[in-house]
Each structure stands twice: as structure tokens, then as C-alpha cells.
Amino acid sequence: MTVDVEGLVWVTEIEAGEIARLDPVSEAIREFPLPSARVRLHSILALPDGAVWCPESGTSKIARLGP
């Protein structure tokens, strides 16, 4: 789990292969599916520039959301 500069909470959905974003003010949840099949997500990092990074375990890839 990580929190970005706007206060949005980002989590990995390990078995679903998705990244989810929670807005604690509106309580809205948005899910972002990743293109890699059968990927397991463990770590996630939000940077000050607004980008969210997540290594895709077992694929030698890193997912990036944001600017």
C-alpha cells in the first residue's frame, strides 16, 4: 500500500493482477487491470510526480500508472 501526494491510497490486488486506487474522501475505488497475464503484485510506490510504480513478479516488467 502507498499514499500519493493527493492523499489517494494505492494497493495491489495480488491475485487479481490489478492495482486499485481508493479516494478516502469520496470512498470511490477504481481498479486498473494490468496487461500481463497471471501476474502477481506485491510492492507499490507512489512518487511525488504522480507516477505509481509496481513490479510485476515473475514477468521481469514494471507497471507504471500516471504522468
C-alpha distance (Angstrom), angle and dihedral (degrees) to the residues before:
residue distance angle dihedral
M1 . . .
T2 3.80 . .
V3 3.80 137.1 .
D4 3.80 120.8 -138.7
V5 3.82 128.6 -143.9
E6 3.83 90.5 -90.8
G7 3.82 91.8 55.5
L8 3.81 94.7 -107.3
V9 3.80 114.7 146.1
W10 3.81 117.2 -132.6
V11 3.81 123.4 -164.3
T12 3.78 136.8 173.6
E13 3.77 119.2 -122.3
I14 3.78 95.2 -146.3
E15 3.81 101.1 -163.8
A16 3.83 96.5 32.3
G17 3.81 95.3 55.1
E18 3.79 90.7 -130.8
I19 3.77 138.6 118.7
A20 3.80 116.5 -136.3
R21 3.79 129.3 -157.9
L22 3.81 123.1 -156.1
D23 3.77 123.0 -163.3
P24 3.83 103.1 -153.4
V25 3.82 92.0 -160.8
S26 3.82 98.7 53.6
E27 3.83 93.9 22.3
A28 3.82 87.6 -133.2
I29 3.80 117.6 152.5
R30 3.79 123.1 -156.9
E31 3.80 123.2 -173.2
F32 3.79 125.1 -152.0
P33 3.82 114.5 -160.0
L34 3.79 115.9 -150.6
P35 3.81 122.2 -133.2
S36 3.81 95.3 -128.5
A37 3.80 113.0 95.3
R38 3.81 119.9 -129.5
V39 3.78 93.7 6.1
R40 3.80 121.8 161.3
L41 3.78 117.5 -148.0
H42 3.78 122.4 -157.3
S43 3.81 112.2 149.8
I44 3.79 129.9 46.1
L45 3.80 133.7 179.2
A46 3.81 131.9 -170.8
L47 3.81 115.6 -156.8
P48 3.83 127.9 -155.2
D49 3.83 90.9 -109.0
G50 3.85 89.5 65.4
A51 3.79 97.0 -104.7
V52 3.80 119.2 132.7
W53 3.82 117.3 -154.5
C54 3.80 128.6 -165.4
P55 3.82 128.3 173.3
E56 3.80 113.2 -131.4
S57 3.80 103.8 -136.1
G58 3.78 114.4 -132.9
T59 3.82 96.1 13.2
S60 3.83 104.6 75.8
K61 3.83 87.4 -127.1
I62 3.78 135.7 116.5
A63 3.81 120.4 -147.4
R64 3.80 119.0 -140.5
L65 3.79 127.6 -167.3
G66 3.77 125.4 -177.5
P67 3.76 137.6 29.6
